[in-house]
Amino acid sequence: MAGGGAPAPKADEPQPHPPKDQLPNISYCITSPPPWPEAILLGFQHYLVMLGTTVLIPASLVPQMGGGNEEKAKVIQTLLFVAGLNTLLQTLFGTRLPAVIGGSYTFVPATISIILSGRFSDVPDPIERFKRTMRAIQGALIVASTLQIVLGFSGLWRNVTRFLSPLSAVPLVGLAGFGLYEFGFPGVAKCVEIGLPELIILVFVSQYMPHVLHSGKNIFDRFAVIFAVVIVWIYAHLLTVGGAYNHAAPKTQASCRTDRAGLIDAAPWIRVPWPFQWGPPAFDAGEAFAMMVTSFVALVESTGTFIAVSRYASATMLPSSILSRGIGWQGVAILISGLFGTVNGSSVSVENAGLLALTRVGSRRVVQISAGFMIFFSVLGKFGAVFASIPAPIIAALYCLFFAYVGAGGLSFLQFCNLNSFRTKFILGFSIFMGLSVPQYFNEYTAINGFGPVHTRARWFNDMINVPFSSEAFVAGCLAFFLDNTLHHKDGAIRKDRGKHWWDKFRSYKSDTRSEEFYSLPFNLNKYFPSV
């Protein structure tokens, strides 16, 4: 070979796909909103998607607290109102990504622990017991919010995420989506005659119809959720009024019928939620510590979801300071949740991150419009309750697609890594396997015994250990982060193997000009709150 160099590739030889630090083929990125009519429909679609978590969590927790349909409707209204408010704050002053901030399943175990603590079991009036339990949950959330506020606004989380590489991001982001598999098809199977058609129609309309009918390509892939939900919701209502479930088991009727939510009759016509509407918060040190650990788990999971949102919005990797700023505002979101009494903490909505991928629209304006829908329908209770009564299997079918998209977004960072390196294979394989295996053990143990592997008389201490190890994204992300930063990480060749050189230019806010385009604060606030 002349000159001793590598031979030039032949024209017909297969070439690897070049890595892209911004995802191509996105129709509208953060700063390029679609036309107003399309943006409003897309915003309404985001509102429909986030209703799943907003309804399912209070529907499960409020009856255990002693509340009835009226209390459930008010909590759903409050959670919806707070979600809209927090989404606006995050898109205006946080990361400025098109991220929906809503209720989080991560906080459910710690909340259930407060409900089952027995502190209020001697209260005879169930409504009074509901209010006292709510106040205890509020107090725990208010204290727990300080963790994310301090870590985010102080810059401590910025110092941690600077060590994040594409290699350690793969398990973190991947299992932020794939780790929620128990909310997917198991929920569909609770009423398979509704859930399965929803899943099939959603996939067909979004993936096949654009190629069958070329003239309506943008319509079908961008509004597939509206098409699928409306079709199957009407079908489910016809089954209900036709008497298909009149003699079914109560559990089947609760999952399949469209008239069993009890929200429309119980919801007030107009009601504006306000802070401390259930009374002054009550504080307990043990419960506060347990909720703080839960808040840290949500922080790690949200870090992965923020990265997925930035990918599907066709933005660059978030600078560490911007990610830390977003976590700080997420802490404010948890504080607001505690003040208003939503029975749940707040984090980045994984399902709405997946919707960005399905629609290929990562516009910030669209998500801000969806926040407007959340606030509007939370105040007009009857109208909001109509949409909130969508059967849960329909929502679970949507999860199957959206969680898969977020998980695949994590896998996309493999393009920056050397997959022929045994170090890469070990870190990826071990962290993902343990991220699935460890939570499976904790969740299976809890399901069989009614309590977690760590079981002492101090319920709050049990939660501090059991909750983190029950989160797939937390276990996998922390393990990959530790291994990636301790296993021969200073070698120059290994630095390239882990893809660190791809993210060096995004380590600081001012290192890449695109960061200012995507993440700068509005109203010229950057000069008061510099991102360095």
C-alpha positions as CSV (number, residue, x, y, z in Angstrom):
1,M,0.0,0.0,0.0
2,A,1.4,3.3,-1.0
3,G,2.1,5.6,1.9
4,G,1.2,2.8,4.4
5,G,-2.4,4.2,4.8
6,A,-5.7,2.2,4.8
7,P,-7.0,1.4,1.3
8,A,-9.8,3.6,0.0
9,P,-13.2,2.0,0.2
10,K,-14.7,0.8,-3.0
11,A,-17.8,2.6,-4.3
12,D,-20.0,-0.5,-3.9
13,E,-18.8,-1.5,-0.4
14,P,-21.3,-1.0,2.4
15,Q,-20.5,2.0,4.6
16,P,-21.6,2.5,8.2
17,H,-24.3,5.1,8.9
18,P,-22.6,8.3,10.2
19,P,-23.5,9.3,13.7
20,K,-25.8,12.3,14.1
21,D,-25.8,14.5,17.2
22,Q,-29.2,15.8,16.1
23,L,-31.9,13.4,15.0
24,P,-32.8,14.0,11.3
25,N,-36.2,13.8,9.7
26,I,-38.0,15.8,12.4
27,S,-40.7,17.9,10.9
28,Y,-40.7,20.6,13.5
29,C,-38.0,21.0,16.1
30,I,-38.0,23.0,19.3
31,T,-37.9,26.5,17.8
32,S,-40.0,25.8,14.6
33,P,-43.7,25.5,15.5
34,P,-46.2,24.1,13.1
35,P,-49.1,26.3,11.8
36,W,-51.6,27.2,14.6
37,P,-54.5,24.9,13.7
38,E,-52.1,21.9,13.5
39,A,-50.3,23.0,16.7
40,I,-53.6,23.2,18.6
41,L,-54.6,19.6,17.5
42,L,-51.1,18.3,18.4
43,G,-51.3,20.0,21.8
44,F,-54.7,18.4,22.4
45,Q,-53.2,15.1,21.5
46,H,-50.5,15.6,24.2
47,Y,-53.2,16.4,26.6
48,L,-55.0,13.2,25.8
49,V,-51.9,11.1,26.3
50,M,-51.0,12.6,29.7
51,L,-54.5,11.9,31.0
52,G,-53.6,8.3,31.5
53,T,-51.2,8.9,34.4
54,T,-53.3,11.8,35.7
55,V,-56.4,9.6,36.1
56,L,-55.0,6.2,36.9
57,I,-52.9,7.3,39.9
58,P,-55.7,9.1,41.8
59,A,-58.2,6.4,40.8
60,S,-56.0,3.9,42.6
61,L,-55.0,5.9,45.6
62,V,-58.0,8.1,46.6
63,P,-60.3,5.1,47.5
64,Q,-57.6,3.7,49.7
65,M,-57.4,7.1,51.5
66,G,-61.2,7.0,52.2
67,G,-62.3,9.4,49.4
68,G,-65.2,8.8,47.1
69,N,-65.9,9.8,43.5
70,E,-66.2,13.5,44.4
71,E,-62.8,13.5,46.1
72,K,-61.3,11.5,43.2
73,A,-62.6,14.0,40.6
74,K,-61.2,16.9,42.6
75,V,-57.8,15.3,42.9
76,I,-57.7,14.6,39.2
77,Q,-58.6,18.2,38.5
78,T,-55.9,19.4,40.9
79,L,-53.2,17.1,39.4
80,L,-54.2,18.2,35.9
81,F,-54.1,21.9,36.9
82,V,-50.7,21.5,38.5
83,A,-49.4,19.5,35.5
84,G,-50.3,22.4,33.2
85,L,-48.7,25.0,35.4
86,N,-45.5,22.9,35.9
87,T,-45.2,22.2,32.1
88,L,-45.4,25.9,31.4
89,L,-42.7,26.6,34.0
90,Q,-40.4,23.9,32.6
91,T,-40.8,25.0,29.0
92,L,-40.3,28.7,29.8
93,F,-37.6,28.6,32.5
94,G,-36.4,25.0,32.9
95,T,-34.7,23.0,30.2
96,R,-37.0,24.7,27.7
97,L,-37.5,21.3,26.1
98,P,-41.0,20.2,24.9
99,A,-41.3,18.1,28.1
100,V,-44.7,17.5,29.8
101,I,-44.3,17.5,33.6
102,G,-47.1,15.4,35.1
103,G,-47.8,12.7,37.8
104,S,-45.2,10.0,38.3
105,Y,-45.6,6.3,39.1
106,T,-42.3,6.5,41.0
107,F,-44.0,8.2,43.9
108,V,-46.8,5.7,44.2
109,P,-45.1,3.2,46.6
110,A,-44.0,5.9,49.1
111,T,-47.5,7.4,48.9
112,I,-49.1,4.0,49.5
113,S,-46.8,3.5,52.5
114,I,-48.2,6.7,54.1
115,I,-51.7,5.6,53.3
116,L,-51.1,2.2,55.0
117,S,-49.2,3.6,58.0
118,G,-52.2,3.3,60.2
119,R,-51.9,6.8,61.6
120,F,-55.4,7.6,60.6
121,S,-57.1,4.2,60.8
122,D,-59.0,5.3,64.0
123,V,-60.7,8.2,62.2
124,P,-64.3,7.1,61.7
125,D,-65.3,9.6,59.0
126,P,-63.8,8.4,55.7
127,I,-63.7,11.9,54.2
128,E,-61.9,13.2,57.2
129,R,-59.4,10.3,57.0
130,F,-58.9,11.2,53.3
131,K,-58.1,14.8,54.2
132,R,-55.7,13.9,57.0
133,T,-53.9,11.4,54.8
134,M,-53.7,13.9,52.0
135,R,-52.1,16.4,54.4
136,A,-49.5,13.9,55.4
137,I,-48.6,13.2,51.7
138,Q,-48.4,17.0,51.1
139,G,-46.0,17.4,53.9
140,A,-43.7,14.6,52.7
141,L,-43.8,16.0,49.1
142,I,-43.0,19.6,50.3
143,V,-39.9,18.3,52.2
144,A,-38.9,16.0,49.3
145,S,-39.0,18.8,46.8
146,T,-36.0,20.5,48.5
147,L,-33.7,17.7,47.4
148,Q,-34.2,18.4,43.7
149,I,-34.4,22.2,44.2
150,V,-31.0,22.2,46.0
151,L,-29.3,19.7,43.6
152,G,-30.6,21.5,40.6
153,F,-30.2,25.2,41.3
154,S,-26.9,24.8,43.2
155,G,-25.3,23.1,40.2
156,L,-24.5,19.9,42.1
157,W,-26.4,17.8,39.6
158,R,-24.5,19.7,36.8
159,N,-21.2,18.4,38.3
160,V,-22.6,14.8,38.2
161,T,-24.0,14.8,34.7
162,R,-20.7,16.2,33.3
163,F,-19.4,12.6,33.7
164,L,-22.3,11.2,31.7
165,S,-21.3,9.6,28.4
166,P,-23.3,8.1,25.5
167,L,-22.4,4.7,26.9
168,S,-23.8,5.3,30.3
169,A,-26.8,7.1,28.8
170,V,-27.9,4.0,26.9
171,P,-29.1,2.0,30.0
172,L,-30.4,5.1,31.7
173,V,-32.6,6.3,28.8
174,G,-33.3,2.8,27.5
175,L,-34.8,1.5,30.7
176,A,-36.6,4.8,31.4
177,G,-38.8,3.5,28.6
178,F,-38.4,-0.2,28.4
179,G,-38.5,-0.5,32.3
180,L,-42.2,0.5,32.3
181,Y,-43.2,-2.6,30.5
182,E,-45.6,-3.6,33.3
183,F,-47.8,-0.7,32.4
184,G,-48.1,-1.7,28.7
185,F,-49.5,-5.0,27.6
186,P,-50.6,-6.2,31.1
187,G,-52.9,-3.2,31.1
188,V,-54.1,-4.0,27.6
189,A,-54.9,-7.6,28.6
190,K,-57.3,-6.3,31.4
191,C,-59.8,-5.8,28.6
192,V,-58.2,-7.3,25.6
193,E,-61.3,-6.7,23.3
194,I,-60.7,-3.0,23.8
195,G,-57.0,-2.7,24.4
196,L,-55.8,-4.9,21.5
197,P,-57.9,-3.2,18.8
198,E,-56.5,0.1,20.1
199,L,-52.9,-1.1,19.8
200,I,-53.5,-2.6,16.3
201,I,-55.3,0.5,15.0
202,L,-52.6,2.8,16.4
203,V,-49.8,0.9,14.8
204,F,-51.7,0.6,11.5
205,V,-52.7,4.3,11.3
206,S,-49.3,5.7,12.3
207,Q,-47.0,3.3,10.5
208,Y,-48.9,1.8,7.5
209,M,-51.5,4.4,6.5
210,P,-49.0,7.1,5.5
211,H,-47.5,4.7,3.0
212,V,-50.8,3.4,1.7
213,L,-52.4,6.9,1.3
214,H,-49.5,9.2,0.3
215,S,-51.8,12.3,0.1
216,G,-52.5,12.1,3.9
217,K,-49.1,11.1,5.1
218,N,-48.7,14.0,7.6
219,I,-52.3,13.6,8.9
220,F,-52.1,9.9,9.8
221,D,-48.7,9.8,11.4
222,R,-49.2,13.0,13.4
223,F,-52.7,12.5,14.6
224,A,-52.8,8.7,14.9
225,V,-53.6,8.9,18.6
226,I,-56.7,11.0,18.0
227,F,-57.9,8.6,15.2
228,A,-57.3,5.5,17.3
229,V,-58.7,6.7,20.6
230,V,-61.9,8.1,19.0
231,I,-62.5,4.9,17.0
232,V,-62.0,2.5,19.9
233,W,-63.7,4.7,22.5
234,I,-66.9,4.7,20.4
235,Y,-66.5,0.9,19.9
236,A,-66.1,0.4,23.7
237,H,-69.2,2.6,24.3
238,L,-71.2,0.5,21.9
239,L,-70.2,-2.6,23.8
240,T,-71.2,-1.0,27.1
241,V,-74.6,0.2,26.0
242,G,-75.2,-3.0,24.1
243,G,-75.0,-5.0,27.4
244,A,-71.8,-6.9,26.6
245,Y,-70.6,-6.5,30.2
246,N,-73.8,-6.7,32.1
247,H,-73.0,-10.1,33.6
248,A,-69.3,-9.8,33.6
249,A,-67.1,-9.9,36.7
250,P,-66.8,-6.5,38.6
251,K,-63.1,-6.3,37.8
252,T,-63.9,-6.8,34.1
253,Q,-66.6,-4.2,34.2
254,A,-64.3,-1.7,35.8
255,S,-61.7,-2.1,33.0
256,C,-64.0,-2.4,30.0
257,R,-67.1,-0.3,30.6
258,T,-67.1,3.4,29.7
259,D,-69.6,4.4,32.4
260,R,-67.9,3.1,35.5
261,A,-65.3,5.9,36.1
262,G,-67.8,7.9,38.1
263,L,-66.0,11.1,37.2
264,I,-68.6,13.0,35.1
265,D,-71.3,13.1,37.8
266,A,-68.9,13.8,40.6
267,A,-66.9,16.6,38.9
268,P,-68.0,20.2,39.5
269,W,-68.8,22.4,36.5
270,I,-66.3,25.0,37.4
271,R,-63.6,24.7,40.1
272,V,-60.2,26.4,40.4
273,P,-57.8,24.4,42.6
274,W,-55.9,26.4,45.2
275,P,-53.0,25.7,47.6
276,F,-53.8,24.0,50.9
277,Q,-57.3,23.2,49.7
278,W,-57.3,20.1,52.0
279,G,-56.0,21.9,55.0
280,P,-52.5,22.6,56.4
281,P,-49.8,20.0,55.6
282,A,-48.7,17.5,58.3
283,F,-45.1,16.6,58.6
284,D,-43.5,13.3,59.7
285,A,-39.7,12.9,59.6
286,G,-39.6,9.3,58.6
287,E,-42.1,9.8,55.7
288,A,-40.2,12.9,54.6
289,F,-37.0,10.9,54.4
290,A,-38.7,8.1,52.4
291,M,-40.2,10.6,50.0
292,M,-36.8,12.4,49.6
293,V,-35.2,9.1,48.4
294,T,-38.2,8.6,46.1
295,S,-37.6,12.1,44.8
296,F,-33.9,11.2,44.1
297,V,-35.0,8.1,42.1
298,A,-37.4,10.3,40.1
299,L,-34.6,12.8,39.5
300,V,-32.4,10.0,37.9
301,E,-35.3,8.7,35.8
302,S,-36.2,12.2,34.7
303,T,-32.6,12.8,33.6
304,G,-32.9,9.9,31.2
305,T,-36.3,11.2,30.0
306,F,-35.0,14.7,29.5
307,I,-32.2,13.3,27.3
308,A,-34.8,11.3,25.3
309,V,-36.9,14.5,24.8
310,S,-33.9,16.4,23.6
311,R,-33.2,13.7,21.0
312,Y,-36.8,13.5,19.7
313,A,-37.0,17.3,19.6
314,S,-34.0,17.2,17.2
315,A,-32.0,19.3,19.8
316,T,-28.4,18.7,20.7
317,M,-27.4,17.0,23.9
318,L,-28.3,19.1,26.9
319,P,-25.4,21.0,28.5
320,S,-25.0,19.9,32.1
321,S,-26.0,23.3,33.4
322,I,-29.3,23.2,31.5
323,L,-30.1,19.7,32.7
324,S,-29.4,20.8,36.3
325,R,-31.6,23.9,35.8
326,G,-34.4,21.6,34.6
327,I,-34.0,19.4,37.6
328,G,-34.3,22.5,39.8
329,W,-37.6,23.5,38.2
330,Q,-38.8,19.9,38.5
331,G,-38.2,20.3,42.3
332,V,-40.4,23.4,42.1
333,A,-43.0,21.2,40.4
334,I,-42.9,18.7,43.3
335,L,-43.2,21.6,45.7
336,I,-46.3,22.9,43.9
337,S,-47.7,19.4,43.9
338,G,-47.3,19.3,47.6
339,L,-48.8,22.7,48.2
340,F,-51.9,22.0,46.0
341,G,-52.4,18.4,47.2
342,T,-52.2,16.2,44.1
343,V,-51.5,12.9,46.1
344,N,-48.5,12.4,43.8
345,G,-45.1,14.0,42.9
346,S,-44.2,15.3,39.5
347,S,-41.6,14.2,36.9
348,V,-41.1,14.3,33.1
349,S,-43.8,12.3,31.3
350,V,-42.3,9.4,29.5
351,E,-45.4,8.8,27.4
352,N,-45.4,12.3,26.1
353,A,-41.7,11.9,25.2
354,G,-42.7,8.9,23.1
355,L,-45.5,11.0,21.4
356,L,-42.8,13.4,20.2
357,A,-41.2,10.5,18.3
358,L,-44.5,9.2,16.9
359,T,-45.6,12.7,15.5
360,R,-42.0,13.8,14.7
361,V,-43.0,17.2,16.1
362,G,-40.7,18.4,18.9
363,S,-42.1,22.0,19.0
364,R,-42.0,23.8,22.3
365,R,-45.2,25.7,21.4
366,V,-47.2,22.5,20.9
367,V,-46.4,21.4,24.5
368,Q,-47.2,24.8,25.8
369,I,-50.6,24.6,24.1
370,S,-51.1,21.2,25.7
371,A,-50.4,22.9,29.1
372,G,-53.2,25.3,28.2
373,F,-55.6,22.4,27.6
374,M,-54.6,20.9,31.0
375,I,-55.4,24.1,32.9
376,F,-58.6,24.8,30.9
377,F,-60.1,21.3,31.3
378,S,-59.1,21.2,35.0
379,V,-61.1,24.3,35.7
380,L,-64.1,23.2,33.6
381,G,-64.5,19.9,35.5
382,K,-67.4,18.3,33.6
383,F,-65.7,18.7,30.2
384,G,-62.4,17.4,31.5
385,A,-64.1,14.4,33.2
386,V,-65.5,13.3,29.8
387,F,-62.0,12.8,28.5
388,A,-60.7,11.5,31.8
389,S,-63.2,8.6,31.6
390,I,-61.4,6.9,28.7
391,P,-61.0,3.2,29.7
392,A,-57.6,2.3,31.1
393,P,-56.8,-0.4,28.5
394,I,-56.9,2.2,25.7
395,I,-54.3,4.2,27.6
396,A,-52.2,1.1,28.2
397,A,-52.2,0.4,24.4
398,L,-50.8,3.9,23.9
399,Y,-48.1,3.2,26.4
400,C,-46.9,0.1,24.4
401,L,-45.8,2.4,21.6
402,F,-44.7,5.5,23.5
403,F,-42.5,3.6,26.1
404,A,-41.0,1.6,23.3
405,Y,-40.0,4.8,21.5
406,V,-38.3,6.2,24.6
407,G,-36.4,3.0,25.1
408,A,-35.3,3.0,21.4
409,G,-34.2,6.6,21.9
410,G,-31.8,5.3,24.5
411,L,-30.5,2.6,22.2
412,S,-29.8,5.3,19.5
413,F,-26.8,6.6,21.6
414,L,-25.0,3.3,20.7
415,Q,-24.1,5.0,17.4
416,F,-21.5,7.1,19.4
417,C,-20.0,4.0,21.1
418,N,-17.5,1.3,19.9
419,L,-19.7,-1.8,20.0
420,N,-16.6,-4.0,19.1
421,S,-15.1,-3.2,22.5
422,F,-15.4,-5.8,25.3
423,R,-15.5,-3.0,27.9
424,T,-18.5,-1.6,26.1
425,K,-20.2,-4.9,25.9
426,F,-19.7,-5.7,29.6
427,I,-21.0,-2.3,30.8
428,L,-24.0,-2.4,28.5
429,G,-24.9,-6.0,29.1
430,F,-24.3,-6.1,32.8
431,S,-26.1,-2.8,33.6
432,I,-29.1,-3.6,31.5
433,F,-29.4,-7.1,32.8
434,M,-29.1,-6.1,36.4
435,G,-31.4,-3.1,35.7
436,L,-34.1,-5.6,34.8
437,S,-33.2,-8.5,37.2
438,V,-32.9,-6.6,40.5
439,P,-36.3,-4.7,40.2
440,Q,-37.9,-8.0,39.1
441,Y,-36.8,-9.6,42.3
442,F,-38.0,-6.7,44.5
443,N,-41.3,-6.4,42.7
444,E,-41.9,-10.2,42.7
445,Y,-41.1,-10.4,46.4
446,T,-43.4,-7.6,47.2
447,A,-46.3,-9.1,45.1
448,I,-46.0,-12.5,46.8
449,N,-45.4,-11.3,50.4
450,G,-47.2,-8.0,50.5
451,F,-43.9,-6.2,51.6
452,G,-40.5,-5.7,50.1
453,P,-37.3,-7.7,50.8
454,V,-36.3,-5.0,53.4
455,H,-39.0,-5.4,56.0
456,T,-38.5,-3.7,59.4
457,R,-40.9,-2.0,61.8
458,A,-39.9,1.3,60.3
459,R,-42.0,1.5,57.2
460,W,-40.2,4.7,56.0
461,F,-36.8,2.9,56.2
462,N,-38.2,0.0,54.1
463,D,-39.2,2.5,51.4
464,M,-35.8,4.1,51.4
465,I,-34.3,0.8,50.3
466,N,-37.1,-0.9,48.4
467,V,-38.2,2.0,46.2
468,P,-34.8,2.7,44.5
469,F,-34.1,-1.0,43.8
470,S,-37.6,-1.4,42.3
471,S,-36.8,1.2,39.5
472,E,-35.3,-0.3,36.4
473,A,-33.9,3.0,35.1
474,F,-32.4,3.9,38.4
475,V,-30.6,0.6,38.9
476,A,-29.3,0.4,35.3
477,G,-28.4,4.0,35.1
478,C,-26.5,4.2,38.3
479,L,-24.7,0.9,37.6
480,A,-23.7,2.0,34.1
481,F,-22.6,5.4,35.3
482,F,-20.4,3.9,38.1
483,L,-18.8,1.3,35.8
484,D,-18.2,3.7,33.0
485,N,-16.4,6.2,35.2
486,T,-14.3,3.8,37.2
487,L,-13.4,1.0,34.7
488,H,-10.2,2.2,32.9
489,H,-11.9,5.4,31.9
490,K,-8.7,7.6,31.6
491,D,-7.4,5.7,28.6
492,G,-7.6,7.9,25.4
493,A,-8.8,5.0,23.3
494,I,-11.4,4.0,25.9
495,R,-12.6,7.6,25.9
496,K,-13.6,7.3,22.3
497,D,-15.0,3.8,22.9
498,R,-17.5,5.3,25.3
499,G,-18.4,8.1,23.0
500,K,-17.3,10.8,25.4
501,H,-15.6,12.8,22.6
502,W,-19.0,13.3,20.9
503,W,-20.5,15.1,23.9
504,D,-17.4,17.2,24.9
505,K,-18.7,20.1,22.9
506,F,-22.0,20.1,24.8
507,R,-20.4,19.9,28.2
508,S,-20.6,23.6,28.6
509,Y,-23.4,25.9,27.5
510,K,-21.2,28.2,25.5
511,S,-19.2,25.5,23.7
512,D,-21.7,25.0,20.9
513,T,-23.7,27.8,19.3
514,R,-26.8,25.6,19.0
515,S,-27.2,25.4,22.7
516,E,-28.2,29.1,22.9
517,E,-30.7,28.5,20.1
518,F,-32.4,25.6,21.9
519,Y,-32.0,26.3,25.6
520,S,-31.6,30.1,26.2
521,L,-34.1,31.7,28.6
522,P,-36.9,34.0,27.3
523,F,-37.2,37.7,28.1
524,N,-33.4,38.1,28.0
525,L,-33.1,36.4,31.4
526,N,-29.8,34.7,30.5
527,K,-27.9,37.8,31.7
528,Y,-29.4,37.4,35.1
529,F,-29.2,33.6,35.3
530,P,-26.1,32.7,33.2
531,S,-25.7,29.0,32.2
532,V,-22.1,28.1,32.6
